[in-house]
Amino acid sequence: MDGNKAIAISRNKQDRTKKLIEIGIVSSLVIIFAVILPIILPAFRLRLLGRFLSLAIVALGIDLIWGYTGLLSLGHGIFFGLGGYALAMHLKLQLPEGQLPDFFNLYGVKELPWFWQPFNSFPFTLIALFLIPGIVAALLGYLVFRNRIKGVYFSIITQAALLVFFNFFNGQQKLINGTNGLKTDTEKIFDIFVGSSGIQRSVYIVTVIAVVLIFYLCKWLTSGRFGRLLLAIRDDETRVRFSGYDPTGYKVLVFAVSGAIAGLAGALYTVQTGIITPSVMNVAFSIEMVIWVAVGGRGTLIGAIIGTLIVRLAQTFLSERFPEVWLFFQGALFLIVVTVLPEGLVGWWREFAWQKVRSLFGKKQVVTYPSIDQDLAVQREKQQFEDAD
Protein backbone atom coordinates (compact mmCIF):
# COMPACT_ATOMS: atom_id res chain seq x y z
CA MET A 1 0.00 0.00 0.00
CA ASP A 2 2.90 2.34 0.82
CA GLY A 3 4.34 1.61 -2.60
CA ASN A 4 1.03 2.49 -4.24
CA LYS A 5 0.88 5.76 -2.32
CA ALA A 6 4.41 6.61 -3.36
CA ILE A 7 3.56 5.93 -7.00
CA ALA A 8 0.39 8.06 -6.77
CA ILE A 9 2.31 10.91 -5.15
CA SER A 10 5.01 10.65 -7.81
CA ARG A 11 2.39 10.66 -10.56
CA ASN A 12 0.69 13.73 -9.08
CA LYS A 13 4.01 15.54 -8.88
CA GLN A 14 4.72 14.73 -12.51
CA ASP A 15 1.28 16.01 -13.55
CA ARG A 16 1.75 19.21 -11.59
CA THR A 17 5.18 19.71 -13.09
CA LYS A 18 3.82 19.21 -16.62
CA LYS A 19 1.00 21.68 -15.94
CA LEU A 20 3.42 24.27 -14.57
CA ILE A 21 5.70 23.82 -17.58
CA GLU A 22 2.72 24.17 -19.94
CA ILE A 23 1.48 27.29 -18.15
CA GLY A 24 4.98 28.75 -18.33
CA ILE A 25 5.28 28.06 -22.06
CA VAL A 26 1.82 29.46 -22.83
CA SER A 27 2.46 32.55 -20.71
CA SER A 28 5.78 33.13 -22.47
CA LEU A 29 4.17 32.80 -25.89
CA VAL A 30 1.37 35.20 -24.92
CA ILE A 31 3.95 37.77 -23.79
CA ILE A 32 5.90 37.33 -27.05
CA PHE A 33 2.85 37.59 -29.31
CA ALA A 34 0.83 40.16 -27.35
CA VAL A 35 3.58 42.44 -25.98
CA ILE A 36 6.89 42.04 -27.81
CA LEU A 37 5.80 41.48 -31.43
CA PRO A 38 3.44 44.51 -31.52
CA ILE A 39 6.47 46.63 -30.63
CA ILE A 40 8.86 45.02 -33.10
CA LEU A 41 6.68 44.45 -36.16
CA PRO A 42 5.40 47.21 -38.45
CA ALA A 43 1.62 47.67 -38.64
CA PHE A 44 1.26 45.76 -41.92
CA ARG A 45 3.18 42.70 -40.66
CA LEU A 46 1.33 42.73 -37.35
CA ARG A 47 -2.00 42.79 -39.17
CA LEU A 48 -0.81 39.89 -41.33
CA LEU A 49 0.18 37.89 -38.26
CA GLY A 50 -3.23 38.61 -36.75
CA ARG A 51 -4.88 37.05 -39.80
CA PHE A 52 -2.72 33.96 -39.46
CA LEU A 53 -3.63 33.61 -35.79
CA SER A 54 -7.33 33.92 -36.63
CA LEU A 55 -6.86 31.14 -39.19
CA ALA A 56 -5.19 29.07 -36.47
CA ILE A 57 -8.48 29.24 -34.56
CA VAL A 58 -10.43 27.57 -37.38
CA ALA A 59 -7.61 25.00 -37.63
CA LEU A 60 -8.19 24.15 -33.95
CA GLY A 61 -11.87 23.54 -34.73
CA ILE A 62 -10.96 21.23 -37.61
CA ASP A 63 -8.48 19.34 -35.45
CA LEU A 64 -11.23 18.87 -32.87
CA ILE A 65 -13.49 17.06 -35.32
CA TRP A 66 -10.88 15.45 -37.58
CA GLY A 67 -7.98 14.65 -35.30
CA TYR A 68 -10.07 13.53 -32.32
CA THR A 69 -13.41 12.46 -33.80
CA GLY A 70 -12.33 11.25 -37.23
CA LEU A 71 -14.68 13.55 -39.19
CA LEU A 72 -12.85 15.10 -42.13
CA SER A 73 -14.80 18.24 -43.02
CA LEU A 74 -14.05 19.87 -46.36
CA GLY A 75 -16.69 22.54 -45.88
CA HIS A 76 -15.56 24.61 -42.91
CA GLY A 77 -15.46 27.66 -45.14
CA ILE A 78 -19.25 27.79 -44.64
CA PHE A 79 -18.99 28.50 -40.93
CA PHE A 80 -15.92 30.69 -41.36
CA GLY A 81 -17.80 32.83 -43.88
CA LEU A 82 -20.98 33.04 -41.80
CA GLY A 83 -19.04 34.42 -38.83
CA GLY A 84 -17.28 36.92 -41.06
CA TYR A 85 -20.51 38.11 -42.68
CA ALA A 86 -22.23 38.46 -39.29
CA LEU A 87 -19.63 40.93 -38.02
CA ALA A 88 -19.31 42.70 -41.39
CA MET A 89 -23.06 43.32 -41.49
CA HIS A 90 -22.92 44.96 -38.06
CA LEU A 91 -20.05 47.19 -39.15
CA LYS A 92 -21.85 48.21 -42.35
CA LEU A 93 -24.80 49.40 -40.25
CA GLN A 94 -22.76 51.88 -38.21
CA LEU A 95 -24.31 54.84 -40.07
CA PRO A 96 -26.49 57.80 -39.17
CA GLU A 97 -30.09 56.79 -38.60
CA GLY A 98 -32.05 56.32 -41.78
CA GLN A 99 -29.02 55.69 -44.01
CA LEU A 100 -28.38 52.38 -45.76
CA PRO A 101 -25.06 50.77 -46.65
CA ASP A 102 -23.84 52.29 -49.92
CA PHE A 103 -24.15 49.15 -52.07
CA PHE A 104 -27.94 49.02 -51.50
CA ASN A 105 -28.31 52.23 -53.54
CA LEU A 106 -26.59 50.58 -56.51
CA TYR A 107 -29.35 47.97 -56.72
CA GLY A 108 -32.31 50.21 -55.92
CA VAL A 109 -32.95 48.80 -52.43
CA LYS A 110 -34.83 51.42 -50.38
CA GLU A 111 -35.46 49.51 -47.15
CA LEU A 112 -33.11 47.55 -44.96
CA PRO A 113 -33.84 43.80 -45.40
CA TRP A 114 -35.40 42.22 -42.32
CA PHE A 115 -32.48 39.87 -41.60
CA TRP A 116 -30.07 42.83 -41.46
CA GLN A 117 -31.98 44.66 -38.74
CA PRO A 118 -30.91 42.56 -35.69
CA PHE A 119 -27.27 43.23 -36.59
CA ASN A 120 -27.68 46.83 -35.48
CA SER A 121 -27.08 45.44 -31.99
CA PHE A 122 -23.47 44.68 -31.08
CA PRO A 123 -24.38 42.14 -28.34
CA PHE A 124 -26.64 40.31 -30.81
CA THR A 125 -23.81 40.27 -33.36
CA LEU A 126 -21.36 38.81 -30.85
CA ILE A 127 -23.79 36.00 -30.09
CA ALA A 128 -24.74 35.52 -33.74
CA LEU A 129 -21.19 35.05 -35.00
CA PHE A 130 -20.99 31.97 -32.75
CA LEU A 131 -24.62 30.89 -32.83
CA ILE A 132 -25.40 31.05 -36.55
CA PRO A 133 -22.42 28.94 -37.69
CA GLY A 134 -23.00 26.58 -34.77
CA ILE A 135 -26.68 26.06 -35.63
CA VAL A 136 -25.93 25.54 -39.33
CA ALA A 137 -23.23 23.01 -38.41
CA ALA A 138 -25.58 21.24 -35.99
CA LEU A 139 -28.37 20.99 -38.60
CA LEU A 140 -26.01 19.75 -41.29
CA GLY A 141 -24.41 17.32 -38.85
CA TYR A 142 -27.74 15.96 -37.65
CA LEU A 143 -28.98 15.33 -41.19
CA VAL A 144 -25.75 13.49 -42.01
CA PHE A 145 -25.01 11.63 -38.79
CA ARG A 146 -28.52 10.34 -38.15
CA ASN A 147 -28.14 8.38 -41.40
CA ARG A 148 -24.78 7.04 -40.17
CA ILE A 149 -22.89 8.68 -43.01
CA LYS A 150 -19.17 8.86 -42.30
CA GLY A 151 -15.75 8.64 -43.89
CA VAL A 152 -15.28 9.89 -47.43
CA TYR A 153 -19.05 10.28 -47.91
CA PHE A 154 -19.17 12.80 -45.05
CA SER A 155 -16.30 14.74 -46.65
CA ILE A 156 -18.10 14.81 -50.01
CA ILE A 157 -21.33 16.03 -48.44
CA THR A 158 -19.60 18.86 -46.57
CA GLN A 159 -17.88 19.90 -49.80
CA ALA A 160 -21.20 19.80 -51.67
CA ALA A 161 -22.79 21.97 -48.96
CA LEU A 162 -19.87 24.38 -49.32
CA LEU A 163 -20.56 24.73 -53.05
CA VAL A 164 -24.23 25.43 -52.34
CA PHE A 165 -23.37 28.24 -49.90
CA PHE A 166 -20.67 29.63 -52.20
CA ASN A 167 -23.05 29.89 -55.17
CA PHE A 168 -25.86 31.24 -53.00
CA PHE A 169 -23.75 34.06 -51.51
CA ASN A 170 -22.27 34.85 -54.92
CA GLY A 171 -25.72 35.39 -56.37
CA GLN A 172 -27.13 37.69 -53.68
CA GLN A 173 -26.10 41.04 -55.14
CA LYS A 174 -29.03 43.01 -53.72
CA LEU A 175 -28.87 41.52 -50.24
CA ILE A 176 -25.16 41.12 -49.41
CA ASN A 177 -23.39 42.63 -52.45
CA GLY A 178 -22.73 39.24 -54.03
CA THR A 179 -19.25 38.65 -55.40
CA ASN A 180 -18.05 42.09 -54.27
CA GLY A 181 -18.58 41.22 -50.63
CA LEU A 182 -18.74 43.62 -47.69
CA LYS A 183 -15.88 46.02 -47.00
CA THR A 184 -15.17 46.81 -43.36
CA ASP A 185 -11.98 48.91 -43.46
CA THR A 186 -13.80 52.20 -43.93
CA GLU A 187 -16.57 51.47 -41.40
CA LYS A 188 -16.59 52.53 -37.75
CA ILE A 189 -16.79 50.65 -34.48
CA PHE A 190 -17.23 52.65 -31.28
CA ASP A 191 -16.94 55.77 -33.52
CA ILE A 192 -13.40 54.79 -34.61
CA PHE A 193 -12.49 53.60 -38.09
CA VAL A 194 -11.94 49.84 -38.17
CA GLY A 195 -8.87 50.26 -40.35
CA SER A 196 -7.15 52.59 -37.87
CA SER A 197 -3.96 51.36 -36.20
CA GLY A 198 -5.49 51.53 -32.72
CA ILE A 199 -8.45 49.28 -33.57
CA GLN A 200 -6.27 46.88 -35.53
CA ARG A 201 -3.83 46.56 -32.64
CA SER A 202 -6.71 45.90 -30.25
CA VAL A 203 -8.20 43.26 -32.56
CA TYR A 204 -4.78 41.63 -32.79
CA ILE A 205 -4.57 41.37 -28.98
CA VAL A 206 -8.11 39.95 -28.89
CA THR A 207 -7.06 37.38 -31.50
CA VAL A 208 -4.09 36.25 -29.41
CA ILE A 209 -6.34 35.84 -26.36
CA ALA A 210 -8.94 34.01 -28.46
CA VAL A 211 -6.33 31.51 -29.70
CA VAL A 212 -5.37 30.69 -26.10
CA LEU A 213 -9.00 30.39 -24.94
CA ILE A 214 -10.05 28.21 -27.88
CA PHE A 215 -6.97 26.04 -27.41
CA TYR A 216 -7.90 25.35 -23.79
CA LEU A 217 -11.56 24.86 -24.70
CA CYS A 218 -10.57 22.17 -27.23
CA LYS A 219 -8.16 20.66 -24.73
CA TRP A 220 -10.90 20.49 -22.11
CA LEU A 221 -13.30 18.88 -24.59
CA THR A 222 -10.74 16.27 -25.64
CA SER A 223 -9.80 15.29 -22.11
CA GLY A 224 -11.70 13.24 -19.57
CA ARG A 225 -14.62 10.97 -20.39
CA PHE A 226 -15.94 13.08 -23.26
CA GLY A 227 -12.53 13.15 -24.93
CA ARG A 228 -12.11 9.38 -24.59
CA LEU A 229 -15.52 8.91 -26.17
CA LEU A 230 -14.53 11.09 -29.13
CA LEU A 231 -11.42 8.97 -29.64
CA ALA A 232 -13.52 5.82 -29.39
CA ILE A 233 -15.88 7.14 -32.08
CA ARG A 234 -12.88 7.89 -34.27
CA ASP A 235 -11.27 4.48 -33.80
CA ASP A 236 -14.29 2.16 -33.73
CA GLU A 237 -17.75 3.73 -33.90
CA THR A 238 -19.48 0.34 -34.16
CA ARG A 239 -18.02 -0.77 -30.83
CA VAL A 240 -19.20 2.50 -29.26
CA ARG A 241 -22.75 1.71 -30.37
CA PHE A 242 -22.51 -1.82 -28.94
CA SER A 243 -21.30 -0.29 -25.66
CA GLY A 244 -24.64 1.49 -25.28
CA TYR A 245 -23.72 4.97 -26.54
CA ASP A 246 -25.35 6.78 -29.44
CA PRO A 247 -22.52 8.52 -31.32
CA THR A 248 -24.94 10.73 -33.27
CA GLY A 249 -25.50 13.24 -30.47
CA TYR A 250 -21.82 13.48 -29.63
CA LYS A 251 -20.83 14.01 -33.25
CA VAL A 252 -23.52 16.66 -33.77
CA LEU A 253 -22.35 18.47 -30.63
CA VAL A 254 -18.66 18.45 -31.51
CA PHE A 255 -19.42 19.47 -35.11
CA ALA A 256 -21.54 22.38 -33.86
CA VAL A 257 -18.77 23.51 -31.50
CA SER A 258 -16.27 23.29 -34.34
CA GLY A 259 -18.58 25.37 -36.54
CA ALA A 260 -18.95 28.03 -33.83
CA ILE A 261 -15.16 28.18 -33.45
CA ALA A 262 -14.84 28.68 -37.21
CA GLY A 263 -17.39 31.51 -36.99
CA LEU A 264 -15.26 33.35 -34.42
CA ALA A 265 -12.20 32.86 -36.63
CA GLY A 266 -14.07 34.27 -39.63
CA ALA A 267 -15.13 37.37 -37.71
CA LEU A 268 -11.59 38.12 -36.50
CA TYR A 269 -10.18 37.46 -39.96
CA THR A 270 -12.70 39.81 -41.58
CA VAL A 271 -11.84 42.74 -39.34
CA GLN A 272 -8.11 42.32 -39.98
CA THR A 273 -8.51 41.75 -43.72
CA GLY A 274 -10.91 44.64 -44.26
CA ILE A 275 -13.36 42.71 -46.43
CA ILE A 276 -15.41 39.51 -46.54
CA THR A 277 -16.41 37.92 -49.85
CA PRO A 278 -17.83 34.54 -50.89
CA SER A 279 -14.27 33.55 -51.87
CA VAL A 280 -13.73 32.33 -48.29
CA MET A 281 -16.32 29.66 -49.13
CA ASN A 282 -14.52 28.26 -52.15
CA VAL A 283 -13.35 24.66 -52.10
CA ALA A 284 -9.62 25.40 -52.28
CA PHE A 285 -9.65 27.48 -49.09
CA SER A 286 -11.42 24.79 -47.06
CA ILE A 287 -8.99 22.14 -48.32
CA GLU A 288 -6.12 24.43 -47.34
CA MET A 289 -7.48 24.52 -43.79
CA VAL A 290 -7.16 20.74 -43.64
CA ILE A 291 -3.58 20.96 -44.93
CA TRP A 292 -2.64 23.26 -42.03
CA VAL A 293 -3.81 20.66 -39.54
CA ALA A 294 -2.12 17.80 -41.43
CA VAL A 295 1.21 19.64 -41.55
CA GLY A 296 1.17 20.43 -37.83
CA GLY A 297 -0.14 17.04 -36.77
CA ARG A 298 -3.78 16.12 -36.35
CA GLY A 299 -4.96 15.08 -32.91
CA THR A 300 -2.43 17.35 -31.18
CA LEU A 301 -4.17 20.78 -31.07
CA ILE A 302 -0.86 22.62 -30.79
CA GLY A 303 0.00 21.14 -34.18
CA ALA A 304 -2.98 22.92 -35.73
CA ILE A 305 -1.58 26.28 -34.60
CA ILE A 306 2.00 25.47 -35.63
CA GLY A 307 0.94 24.10 -39.01
CA THR A 308 -1.19 27.16 -39.80
CA LEU A 309 1.57 29.61 -38.92
CA ILE A 310 4.25 27.69 -40.82
CA VAL A 311 2.20 27.24 -44.00
CA ARG A 312 0.86 30.80 -44.06
CA LEU A 313 4.25 32.35 -43.30
CA ALA A 314 5.81 30.22 -46.05
CA GLN A 315 3.05 31.29 -48.42
CA THR A 316 3.67 34.96 -47.64
CA PHE A 317 7.45 34.65 -48.04
CA LEU A 318 7.31 32.68 -51.29
CA SER A 319 4.47 34.63 -52.86
CA GLU A 320 6.30 37.90 -52.21
CA ARG A 321 9.62 36.74 -53.66
CA PHE A 322 8.70 33.86 -55.97
CA PRO A 323 4.99 34.22 -56.78
CA GLU A 324 5.05 31.46 -59.39
CA VAL A 325 6.53 28.90 -56.93
CA TRP A 326 3.97 28.91 -54.12
CA LEU A 327 1.42 26.50 -55.60
CA PHE A 328 4.16 23.96 -56.39
CA PHE A 329 5.46 24.31 -52.85
CA GLN A 330 2.00 23.78 -51.38
CA GLY A 331 1.50 20.61 -53.42
CA ALA A 332 4.95 19.30 -52.51
CA LEU A 333 4.33 20.07 -48.84
CA PHE A 334 1.12 18.07 -48.82
CA LEU A 335 2.81 15.10 -50.54
CA ILE A 336 5.67 15.15 -48.04
CA VAL A 337 3.29 15.20 -45.08
CA VAL A 338 1.21 12.32 -46.46
CA THR A 339 4.16 10.11 -47.45
CA VAL A 340 6.96 11.00 -45.01
CA LEU A 341 5.32 12.70 -42.00
CA PRO A 342 1.83 11.17 -41.67
CA GLU A 343 1.65 12.31 -38.04
CA GLY A 344 2.70 15.87 -38.92
CA LEU A 345 5.51 17.92 -37.44
CA VAL A 346 4.36 17.54 -33.84
CA GLY A 347 3.92 13.77 -34.24
CA TRP A 348 7.39 13.50 -35.79
CA TRP A 349 8.87 15.47 -32.89
CA ARG A 350 7.15 13.36 -30.23
CA GLU A 351 7.78 9.96 -31.78
CA PHE A 352 11.24 10.42 -33.26
CA ALA A 353 13.08 13.70 -32.75
CA TRP A 354 12.40 14.02 -29.00
CA GLN A 355 13.57 10.46 -28.37
CA LYS A 356 16.80 11.23 -30.23
CA VAL A 357 17.36 14.36 -28.17
CA ARG A 358 16.75 12.50 -24.89
CA SER A 359 19.10 9.69 -25.90
CA LEU A 360 21.90 12.23 -26.30
CA PHE A 361 21.61 13.34 -22.67
CA GLY A 362 20.55 10.18 -20.89
CA LYS A 363 19.48 6.57 -21.06
CA LYS A 364 18.17 5.44 -24.40
CA GLN A 365 14.38 5.20 -24.46
CA VAL A 366 12.38 2.17 -25.54
CA VAL A 367 10.44 3.39 -28.59
CA THR A 368 8.28 0.27 -29.08
CA TYR A 369 6.11 1.11 -26.07
CA PRO A 370 6.97 4.74 -25.26
CA SER A 371 4.38 5.00 -22.47
CA ILE A 372 5.18 1.74 -20.67
CA ASP A 373 6.99 3.52 -17.83
CA GLN A 374 3.80 5.48 -17.14
CA ASP A 375 1.74 2.33 -16.61
CA LEU A 376 0.65 2.02 -12.96
CA ALA A 377 1.14 -1.77 -12.89
CA VAL A 378 4.69 -1.41 -14.20
CA GLN A 379 5.47 1.33 -11.69
CA ARG A 380 4.02 -0.78 -8.85
CA GLU A 381 6.14 -3.78 -9.82
CA LYS A 382 9.22 -1.60 -10.12
CA GLN A 383 8.57 -0.18 -6.65
CA GLN A 384 8.21 -3.69 -5.21
CA PHE A 385 11.59 -4.71 -6.60
CA GLU A 386 13.20 -1.58 -5.17
CA ASP A 387 11.64 -2.23 -1.75
CA ALA A 388 12.88 -5.85 -1.86
CA ASP A 389 16.41 -4.66 -2.51
N, C-alpha and C positions, 0 to 999 in steps of 0.2 A: 504493500500500500504506500509505503514511504517512497519507493521508487516511482510509482505512478504519480504521486504528488510532485516529485522533483521534475518529472517529465512535463507535467501540466504547467508548472511554474516556468520551466525553460521555454515551453511553447508560447506562453503568454508574453514572456520577455521578448522573444523573437518577433511576435506580432506587433508589440508596442514599438520595438525598434524599427520595423519596416514602416509602420505608420508615421513615425517621427521623421524617418528619412524621406518618405513620400511628401509629407507636409513641407519639409524643408526644400525639396526640389520644386514643388509647385509654387511655394512662396517666392523662391528665387526667380523662377520664370515669370511670375506675375510682375515682380519688381523690374525685371529686364524689359518686358514687353510694355508695361504700363507707365514706367517712370523713365528708364534710360533711353529706350529707342525713340520716344517722342522728342527727346532733346537732341539726339544725334541725327535722326533722319530728316530730310527736307519734307515739306508738306505733301508733295506728290507721292513720294515713296511711302510715307506713313499711311496715306489713304489707300495705296495699293496693298500694303500689308494688312490693313483693316479688312479689305475685300477677301484676302486669302484666309484670314481668321474666320470670317463669316462663312466661307465655304467649308472650313474645317468643321463647323457646327453641323452642316447637313451631312458631312461625311460620318460624323459620330452617329447620327440617326440611321444611316445606311448600315454601319457596322453593327448597330443594335439588332437590326432585323436580319441581316445577312450573316454576319460573323457568329452571332449567338443563337439565332432562331432558324437559320438556313433558308431564308426567304430572299432571293435575289430580285430586287426591284429595279426595273429599268425605266421607271416612270416617276422618279422623285422630283423631276422638274415641275410636275403638276403642283405639288405642295409648296415647293420653293417659289414658284411664280405667284400662287395665291397669296402667300404672305407678303410678297413684294408689292403686289397690286393693292392689297388692303391698306398698307401704309402710304403708298403713293396717292391713293384716292383721298385719304385724309389731308395730305399735304396740298393737293390741288384745290381743296376747298377752303384753304386759308385766305379768303378774299373778303372784301367789304360785302356787307349783307346785300343780297339781291343780284350779285354778279355770279356768272358761271365761268368755269374753266374755259380758257380761250378756244380750245379745239371744238367745243360745242357750237360756237358761232359759225365755224367752217361748214358744218353739216346742217345748219338751220334748226338746231335743237333750242327751244325757248324755255323749257322747264327742266329742272334737275331731275333725272330719273329716280324712281323711288328707292332703288337699291343703293344709290349714292348717299341718300340723306342721313342714314345712321352714322356715316363716317365723318360727319361734322364733329362728333364727340371723340376726343382723344382717348378717354378710358375705354369706350366701345371698340375703338380701333386696336388698342393694345390687346384686348381680349380676342377680337376677331382674327388677328394675324396668327394666333395659336388655334383658335376654335374652328375656323372655317377649314383650314387644311386638315386638322384632326378629324373633323366630321366627314369630310370627303374621303379621307383615307379609311376611316372606320366603315363607311358604307361600301366602298369598293372592296375592302377586305372581307366584309361579311358576305357579300355576294359571291366572292371567289372561294373563301374558306369553307362556307357551309356546304359547298359541292365537292369538298376535299380535293380541290385543284392545287397542285404544288409543283415544285421543280421547274422545268423549262416552260411548262404551260403557264405557270404563274408569271414568269418573266415576260412571256409574249403578251399576256393580257395587260400587264402594267404598261408595256410599251404601246399597245393598241390604244389604251386609255389616254396615254400621253399625246398621241397623234390626234385624238378627238379634241382634247383641250387646246392643243396648238392651233388647229384649224379653226376652232370656235373663236378663240381670242383674236386670231388674225382677221377674222371676218367682221368683227364688231367695231366698225369705224365710228358709228354715231355714239356708241355707248362708252367705249374705252379707248378710242383713237386707233383701234386696229393695229396694223403693222408698225405704226409710228410710236406706239407706246405712250407712257406718261413720264414727262420730265419732272424731276424734283429739285434740280440744282437751283433754279430761280425762285422756288417757293419759300415760304417762311414757316418756321416753327417757333412758337413763343416770341413772335415778332422779330426773329433773326433769320436771315437767309440761310437755308440749309447748306448751301455751298461755301459758307464762310469758314475760315480756318478754326474759329472757336467751336462751332457746332461739329465740324468734322473731327476735331480732336476729342470732343466729348463722346461722339459716337464710337470712335476708336476705343476709348477706355471702356465704354459699355460693352463693346464686342469682346474685349479681352476677358471681362468679368463673365460674360455670357458663355464663353468657351469653357471656363473653369466650372461654372455651375452646371452646364449641360454634361460635361465630362463626369462630374460626381453624380448627377442624376442617373446617367447610363450605368455607371459603376454600381450604384445602389440597386438598380433594377436587375443587373446581371449577377448579383450576389445573393446569398441566402437561398431559400426554398424556391422563390420565383425564378431566380437565375438558373438554378439546377433544372427546373422544369423546361425552361427555354432551350437549354442544351440537350435535354432529353428529346424534345420535339425535333430539334435539328438532326440528332443522330438516329433516332428510331421512333417516328411518330406512331407507328402501329403499336409498338409496345406500350407507349404512353396511353393509348386508348384502352388497351387490355388491362392497364393498371387502374382504370376507373376514372381517368381524367378526360375531359373533352378539350382537345387542343384548339378548337375553333375560337372560343372566347379569348384564350390567351393570345392567339395570333392576331385577332382583331384588335385587342388592346395594345399590343406592342407595335402593330402597324400604325395605329392611330397616334400613339406617342411619337413614333418616328416621323409621321407626317407633320405633327405640330412643331417638332424640332426643326424640320425643313422650312416651315413657315416663318419661324423666327429668323433663321438664316437668310431667307429671301428678303425679309424686311430690312435687316442690317446691311445686306449687300446693295439693296436699292438705294438707300440713303447715301452710301459711300461711292456708288457708281454714278448717281445723278439721273438715272433713267431706268425704267422697267419696260421691257417689250416682250412679245410672245416668243422671242428667240431663246429665252431661258427655258422654254418648254420643248425645244427641239430634241430629237433623239440623241444627237451626238453629245450634247451637254450632260444628259442623264447618264450616258455610258461613261463619260469622263469621270463623273462622281464615283462610279464603281471602281474605276482604275485607281483613283486616289487611295481608296480603302485597300485594294489589292496590293498596291506598292508598299504601303505602310505595314500591312499585316492584319488580315481580318480576324475578328475575335480577340482583339487586344485593346481597343479603344484609343490608347495613346498612338497606336499605329495609324489610325485614321487621321489624326492631327498631323503627324509627321509626314505621312504620304501626301496629304494635301499641300502642305507648305513646300515640300521638295519639288513636286511636279509643277506647281504653279510658279515657283521661283525659277525653275529651269525653263518653263515656257516663256516667262518674261525675259530672261537673259538671252535665250536663243532667238526669240522673235525680234528682239531689238537689234541684235548683231547679225544673225543669220536667219532672216524671216522664212527662207525657203526650206530650212532644215527641220523646223519644229515638228511638223507632221510625221516625218520619218523617225525622228527621235521618239515621239509618243508611241508609234507603232512598235519600234524596237524595244522600248521600255516595257510595254505590255507583254511582248514575247519573252523577254528575259525573266519577268516575274513569274509567268506561267510555267516556263520550262526549267529555270534554274532556282528561283526563289519562290516556291509555291506558298510558303508561309509569310512572305513579305519580309521587309527589312527587320522589323521587330522580332519576328519568328526566327529569322536567321541569326540575329544577335543572341537570342535566348538559348537556342538549341546548339549553336556552333561557336560563334565568336566569343561569347562570354565564358564558355567552358575552356576555350583556348587561353583566354586571359587569366583565368583562375589557375590553370595548370602551370602557368609561368611563375606564379608566386606561392604555390602550395601543392598539396597532394592532388594528384590527377583524379578527376571525377569520373564516376561510372556513368556513361552516357546512355546505356541501354535502358536503365530505369532511373532517370534523373531525380525523381521524387521519392526514392525508396527510403532515404534517410529521414524523411519527414513522416513516414508511416509510424503510427503510435505503437503497433505491435513490435516493429523492429526496434524502436527506441526503448521499449520496455525490456526486450530481450537483451539489448546492449547494456542496459542499466543493471540487469541481473548478473551478467557476466562480470561487470565492474565491481559489484558488491561482493561477489564470490571471491574475487582476487584480493 
